[in-house]
Amino acid sequence: MIKTPEFWNHRGIMSVLLWPLSLIWAFASATRNHFATQSTAALPVICIGNVTAGGTGKTPVTAFLYDGLRAAGYRPAILIRGYGAAVSAPLWVDPSQHTVDDCGDEALMLAESRDVLVAPDRVAGAHVISLRGLHDVILMDDGMQNPFISKTFSIGIFDGSVGIGNGFLIPAGPLRVSLASGVQQMDIALINGDDETNIAAKLPASLTQLSANLLPDPSTIDALSGTPVLAFAGIGQPKRFFATLRKAGCNLVHYLAFADHHPYSETDLVRLQEDAMRLGAQLVTTQKDWVRLPAQWRERIVVLPVALALDDDGALLTHVASAINAHQNS
């Protein structure tokens, strides 16, 4: 696991030197897509994906959709690959039994109050969900570029603070596919956070665009009022978490960024605790990081939950519900 390379955010000598390797990436992707046989699941598949590597906020969007659809009377299940999961066959996640090593941090976090199936093979996972007989829609966290499973409706998530970076394909830049190719796979684009890179202007006018922000839990923020905070995060965009704390008025005296999905060692945590004691600060982290902490450390560290808030409240759920209903009536 590595941190998102800084040069992905701008075009410079490193991105230019790596650009030829991007052609290999593009060729490999095109070859896989050409020879892939696409499967159609029995249930509608709502894909929450992106065109870039790294975090854009897919998991909070997935949680928002699950909770909203449940409240509207639907019976969703979440299908997720489970980054770093040890399982090779589909697994229904049980937080009381499974660990991060079993199913991955995002799956474990989502499964605290939701039905989550981890499946490296998305087609097999969709089949297991259908056979269970308890669900009427599949929310697929990531997998927009997966050519093996058909999507009923696709939501493309963009991080407003980074957009598409330097616009190059992996490894010269963050793009998994070209922006033009990526938007063809989307039914909706959702820009998460302030659009600092003007990604909205780069998207076709015909593509429905929505805006959202991740809002911190107000009770946790209130509890931290007046307390010096040392924040740490090992997520796709750690700076977004630190900015959230600052914007909420927290006294952020120090912060440390780790690689996405970083497995915290005893050495890491002892160092963090020592830094916090030296600064007289409270350790604070994200939900995704907190589930990766050893049990004996969790009560010492404050977790800051965040929730998705859309500028056009209800619009996303309306579009998704329409797609589900159209599938069921077809």
C-alpha positions in Angstrom: 0.0 0.0 0.0 1.3 3.4 -0.9 0.1 7.0 -0.5 -1.5 8.7 -3.5 1.5 10.1 -5.4 1.6 13.9 -5.3 2.6 14.1 -9.0 -0.8 12.7 -9.9 -2.2 16.2 -9.1 -0.1 18.0 -11.7 1.8 17.4 -14.9 5.6 17.3 -14.4 8.6 15.3 -15.2 7.6 12.2 -13.3 4.1 12.0 -14.9 5.7 12.6 -18.4 8.3 9.9 -17.8 5.6 7.4 -16.7 3.2 8.3 -19.5 4.4 5.5 -21.9 3.5 3.0 -19.2 -0.1 4.5 -19.2 -0.3 3.2 -22.8 0.3 -0.4 -21.5 -2.4 0.1 -18.9 -4.8 1.3 -21.5 -4.0 -1.6 -23.8 -4.4 -4.1 -21.0 -7.8 -2.6 -20.0 -9.0 -2.6 -23.6 -7.9 -6.2 -24.1 -9.7 -7.4 -20.9 -12.9 -5.5 -22.0 -12.8 -7.0 -25.5 -12.6 -10.6 -24.3 -14.9 -10.2 -21.3 -18.3 -11.9 -21.2 -20.8 -9.7 -19.4 -23.3 -11.3 -17.0 -26.7 -9.8 -16.1 -27.7 -10.2 -12.5 -31.3 -11.2 -11.5 -31.6 -8.1 -9.4 -30.9 -4.5 -10.4 -27.3 -3.5 -9.8 -26.7 0.1 -8.8 -23.0 0.8 -9.2 -21.3 3.5 -7.1 -17.9 4.0 -8.7 -15.3 6.4 -10.0 -12.8 7.0 -12.8 -9.8 7.6 -10.6 -7.7 5.5 -8.2 -7.9 6.6 -4.6 -10.8 7.7 -2.4 -13.6 9.9 -3.7 -16.3 9.0 -1.1 -17.9 6.0 -2.6 -18.5 4.2 0.7 -20.4 7.1 2.3 -22.5 7.4 -0.8 -23.2 3.6 -0.6 -24.2 4.0 3.0 -26.5 6.9 2.2 -28.2 5.0 -0.6 -28.7 1.8 1.5 -30.2 3.7 4.4 -32.4 5.9 2.1 -33.7 2.9 0.1 -34.4 0.9 3.3 -36.5 3.9 4.6 -38.3 4.0 1.2 -39.3 0.3 1.5 -36.6 -1.4 -0.6 -34.5 -4.3 0.5 -30.9 -3.5 -0.6 -27.7 -5.5 -0.1 -24.3 -4.1 -0.6 -21.8 -6.0 -2.8 -18.2 -5.0 -2.2 -14.8 -6.5 -3.3 -13.3 -6.1 0.2 -9.9 -4.6 -0.2 -7.3 -6.9 1.4 -9.9 -9.5 2.4 -8.7 -13.0 3.0 -11.8 -14.6 1.6 -11.9 -16.1 -1.9 -15.6 -17.0 -1.9 -18.6 -14.7 -1.2 -19.0 -13.9 2.5 -21.8 -12.2 4.4 -20.1 -9.9 6.8 -20.9 -10.2 10.5 -19.1 -7.6 12.6 -19.4 -9.7 15.7 -17.4 -12.5 14.1 -15.3 -11.1 11.3 -12.3 -8.8 11.3 -10.7 -6.4 8.9 -8.4 -9.3 7.8 -11.5 -11.4 6.9 -13.4 -8.8 4.9 -11.6 -5.5 4.6 -12.2 -2.2 6.4 -14.9 -0.7 4.3 -17.0 -3.8 4.3 -16.7 -4.1 8.1 -17.6 -0.4 8.6 -20.7 -0.7 6.3 -21.8 -3.9 8.0 -22.3 -2.4 11.4 -26.0 -1.8 10.4 -26.3 -3.1 6.9 -26.4 -6.3 4.8 -22.9 -6.6 3.2 -21.5 -9.3 1.0 -17.8 -9.4 0.3 -17.0 -11.1 -3.1 -13.8 -10.8 -5.1 -15.9 -12.1 -8.0 -18.7 -9.6 -8.5 -20.8 -11.9 -10.7 -20.7 -14.7 -8.1 -21.5 -12.2 -5.4 -24.5 -10.9 -7.2 -25.7 -14.5 -7.7 -25.4 -15.2 -4.0 -27.4 -12.1 -3.1 -30.1 -13.1 -5.5 -30.4 -16.6 -4.2 -30.7 -15.4 -0.6 -34.2 -14.2 -1.5 -34.2 -11.3 1.0 -33.2 -8.5 -1.3 -34.6 -6.6 -4.3 -31.6 -4.4 -5.3 -27.8 -4.7 -5.2 -25.6 -1.6 -4.3 -22.2 -2.3 -5.8 -19.5 -0.3 -4.1 -16.9 0.3 -6.8 -16.6 -1.8 -9.9 -17.6 0.7 -12.6 -14.8 -0.6 -14.8 -15.6 -4.2 -14.1 -16.6 -5.6 -17.6 -18.0 -8.9 -16.3 -21.2 -7.6 -14.7 -23.9 -5.4 -16.2 -25.0 -2.3 -14.3 -28.6 -1.1 -14.2 -27.5 2.4 -13.1 -24.1 3.9 -12.4 -23.1 6.8 -10.2 -19.7 8.3 -10.8 -18.2 10.0 -7.7 -15.6 12.8 -8.0 -13.6 14.3 -5.2 -14.1 18.0 -5.7 -10.7 18.8 -4.2 -8.7 16.7 -6.7 -11.0 16.1 -9.7 -9.2 14.0 -12.2 -5.7 15.2 -11.1 -3.3 15.6 -14.0 -5.7 13.9 -16.4 -3.3 11.0 -17.2 -4.0 7.3 -16.9 -2.3 5.1 -14.3 0.6 5.1 -13.4 1.3 8.6 -14.8 -1.9 9.9 -13.3 -4.9 8.8 -11.3 -7.3 7.9 -14.1 -8.4 4.3 -14.5 -9.9 5.1 -17.8 -10.0 8.3 -19.9 -12.6 10.8 -18.6 -14.4 10.6 -21.9 -14.7 6.8 -21.6 -15.6 7.0 -18.0 -18.5 9.4 -18.3 -20.0 7.2 -20.9 -20.5 4.6 -18.2 -22.2 7.1 -15.8 -25.9 7.9 -15.5 -25.1 10.5 -12.8 -22.0 12.4 -11.7 -21.8 13.3 -8.0 -19.2 15.9 -7.0 -18.2 15.3 -3.4 -17.0 18.5 -1.6 -16.3 21.9 -3.1 -15.4 21.8 -6.8 -11.9 23.2 -6.4 -10.7 21.8 -9.8 -13.8 22.8 -11.8 -14.6 19.2 -12.7 -18.2 20.2 -13.4 -17.1 22.2 -16.4 -15.2 19.2 -17.8 -18.3 16.9 -17.8 -20.8 16.8 -20.6 -23.8 19.1 -20.2 -26.1 16.0 -20.9 -24.8 14.2 -17.8 -26.9 14.9 -14.7 -24.7 16.4 -12.0 -25.3 16.5 -8.2 -23.3 18.0 -5.4 -22.7 16.7 -1.9 -20.6 17.2 1.2 -19.5 14.9 4.0 -20.6 16.4 7.3 -19.1 15.4 10.6 -21.2 14.1 13.5 -22.1 17.2 15.4 -22.2 15.5 18.8 -18.6 14.3 18.3 -17.5 17.8 17.2 -19.2 19.3 20.3 -17.4 16.9 22.6 -14.1 17.9 21.0 -14.7 21.6 21.5 -11.8 23.4 23.1 -9.7 20.2 23.1 -6.4 20.1 21.1 -6.7 17.4 18.5 -4.1 15.2 16.8 -5.7 13.6 13.8 -4.5 10.7 11.7 -6.0 8.9 8.7 -5.1 6.2 6.3 -7.7 6.8 3.6 -7.6 7.7 -0.1 -7.6 11.5 0.6 -6.5 12.1 4.2 -6.3 15.9 3.7 -10.1 15.9 3.2 -10.5 14.5 6.8 -8.1 17.1 8.2 -9.9 19.9 6.4 -13.3 18.6 7.8 -11.9 18.9 11.3 -10.6 22.4 10.7 -13.9 23.5 9.0 -15.8 22.2 12.0 -13.8 24.4 14.3 -11.6 21.8 15.9 -8.2 22.8 17.4 -6.1 20.7 15.1 -2.6 20.9 16.5 -1.0 18.1 14.5 -2.0 15.5 11.9 -0.4 12.4 10.2 -1.4 10.9 6.9 -0.9 7.2 6.2 -1.4 5.1 3.1 -5.0 4.0 2.2 -5.9 0.9 4.2 -2.8 1.2 6.3 -2.6 -1.7 8.9 -1.7 0.1 12.2 1.1 -1.6 14.1 1.7 -1.3 17.8 4.7 0.9 16.9 2.5 3.3 14.9 0.0 3.6 17.7 2.5 4.1 20.5 4.2 6.8 18.5 0.8 8.5 17.9 0.0 8.3 21.6 3.4 9.7 22.6 2.9 12.6 20.2 -0.6 13.3 21.5 0.7 13.2 25.2 3.5 15.6 24.3 1.0 18.0 22.7 -1.7 17.5 25.3 -4.0 16.4 22.4 -6.8 13.9 21.9 -6.3 11.3 19.1 -9.0 11.4 16.5 -9.5 9.3 13.3 -12.0 8.2 10.7 -14.5 5.3 11.0 -12.6 3.5 8.3 -9.3 3.8 10.3 -11.0 3.0 13.6 -12.2 -0.5 12.5 -8.5 -1.3 11.6 -7.3 -0.5 15.1 -6.6 -3.3 17.6 -9.5 -3.7 20.1 -7.3 -2.5 23.0 -6.6 0.8 21.3 -10.2 1.7 20.2 -11.4 3.2 23.4 -8.4 5.5 23.6 -9.1 7.1 20.2 -12.1 9.2 19.2 -13.8 8.2 15.9 -15.4 10.9 13.9 -18.4 9.6 11.8 -19.4 11.5 8.7 -22.6 11.5 6.8 -23.4 12.4 3.2 -25.5 15.6 2.7 -26.7 16.4 -0.8 -27.3 19.9 -1.9 -30.5 18.7 -3.7 -31.8 16.5 -1.0 -33.6 13.4 -2.3 -32.6 13.8 -5.9 -30.1 10.9 -5.9 -32.6 8.6 -4.3 -35.3 9.6 -6.7 -33.0 8.7 -9.7 -32.0 5.4 -8.2 -35.5 4.4 -7.3 -36.7 5.2 -10.8 -33.9 2.9 -12.2 -34.9 0.1 -9.8 -38.6 0.4 -10.7 -37.8 0.5 -14.4 -35.8 -2.7 -14.1 -38.5 -4.5 -12.1 -41.1 -3.5 -14.6 -39.1 -4.5 -17.7 
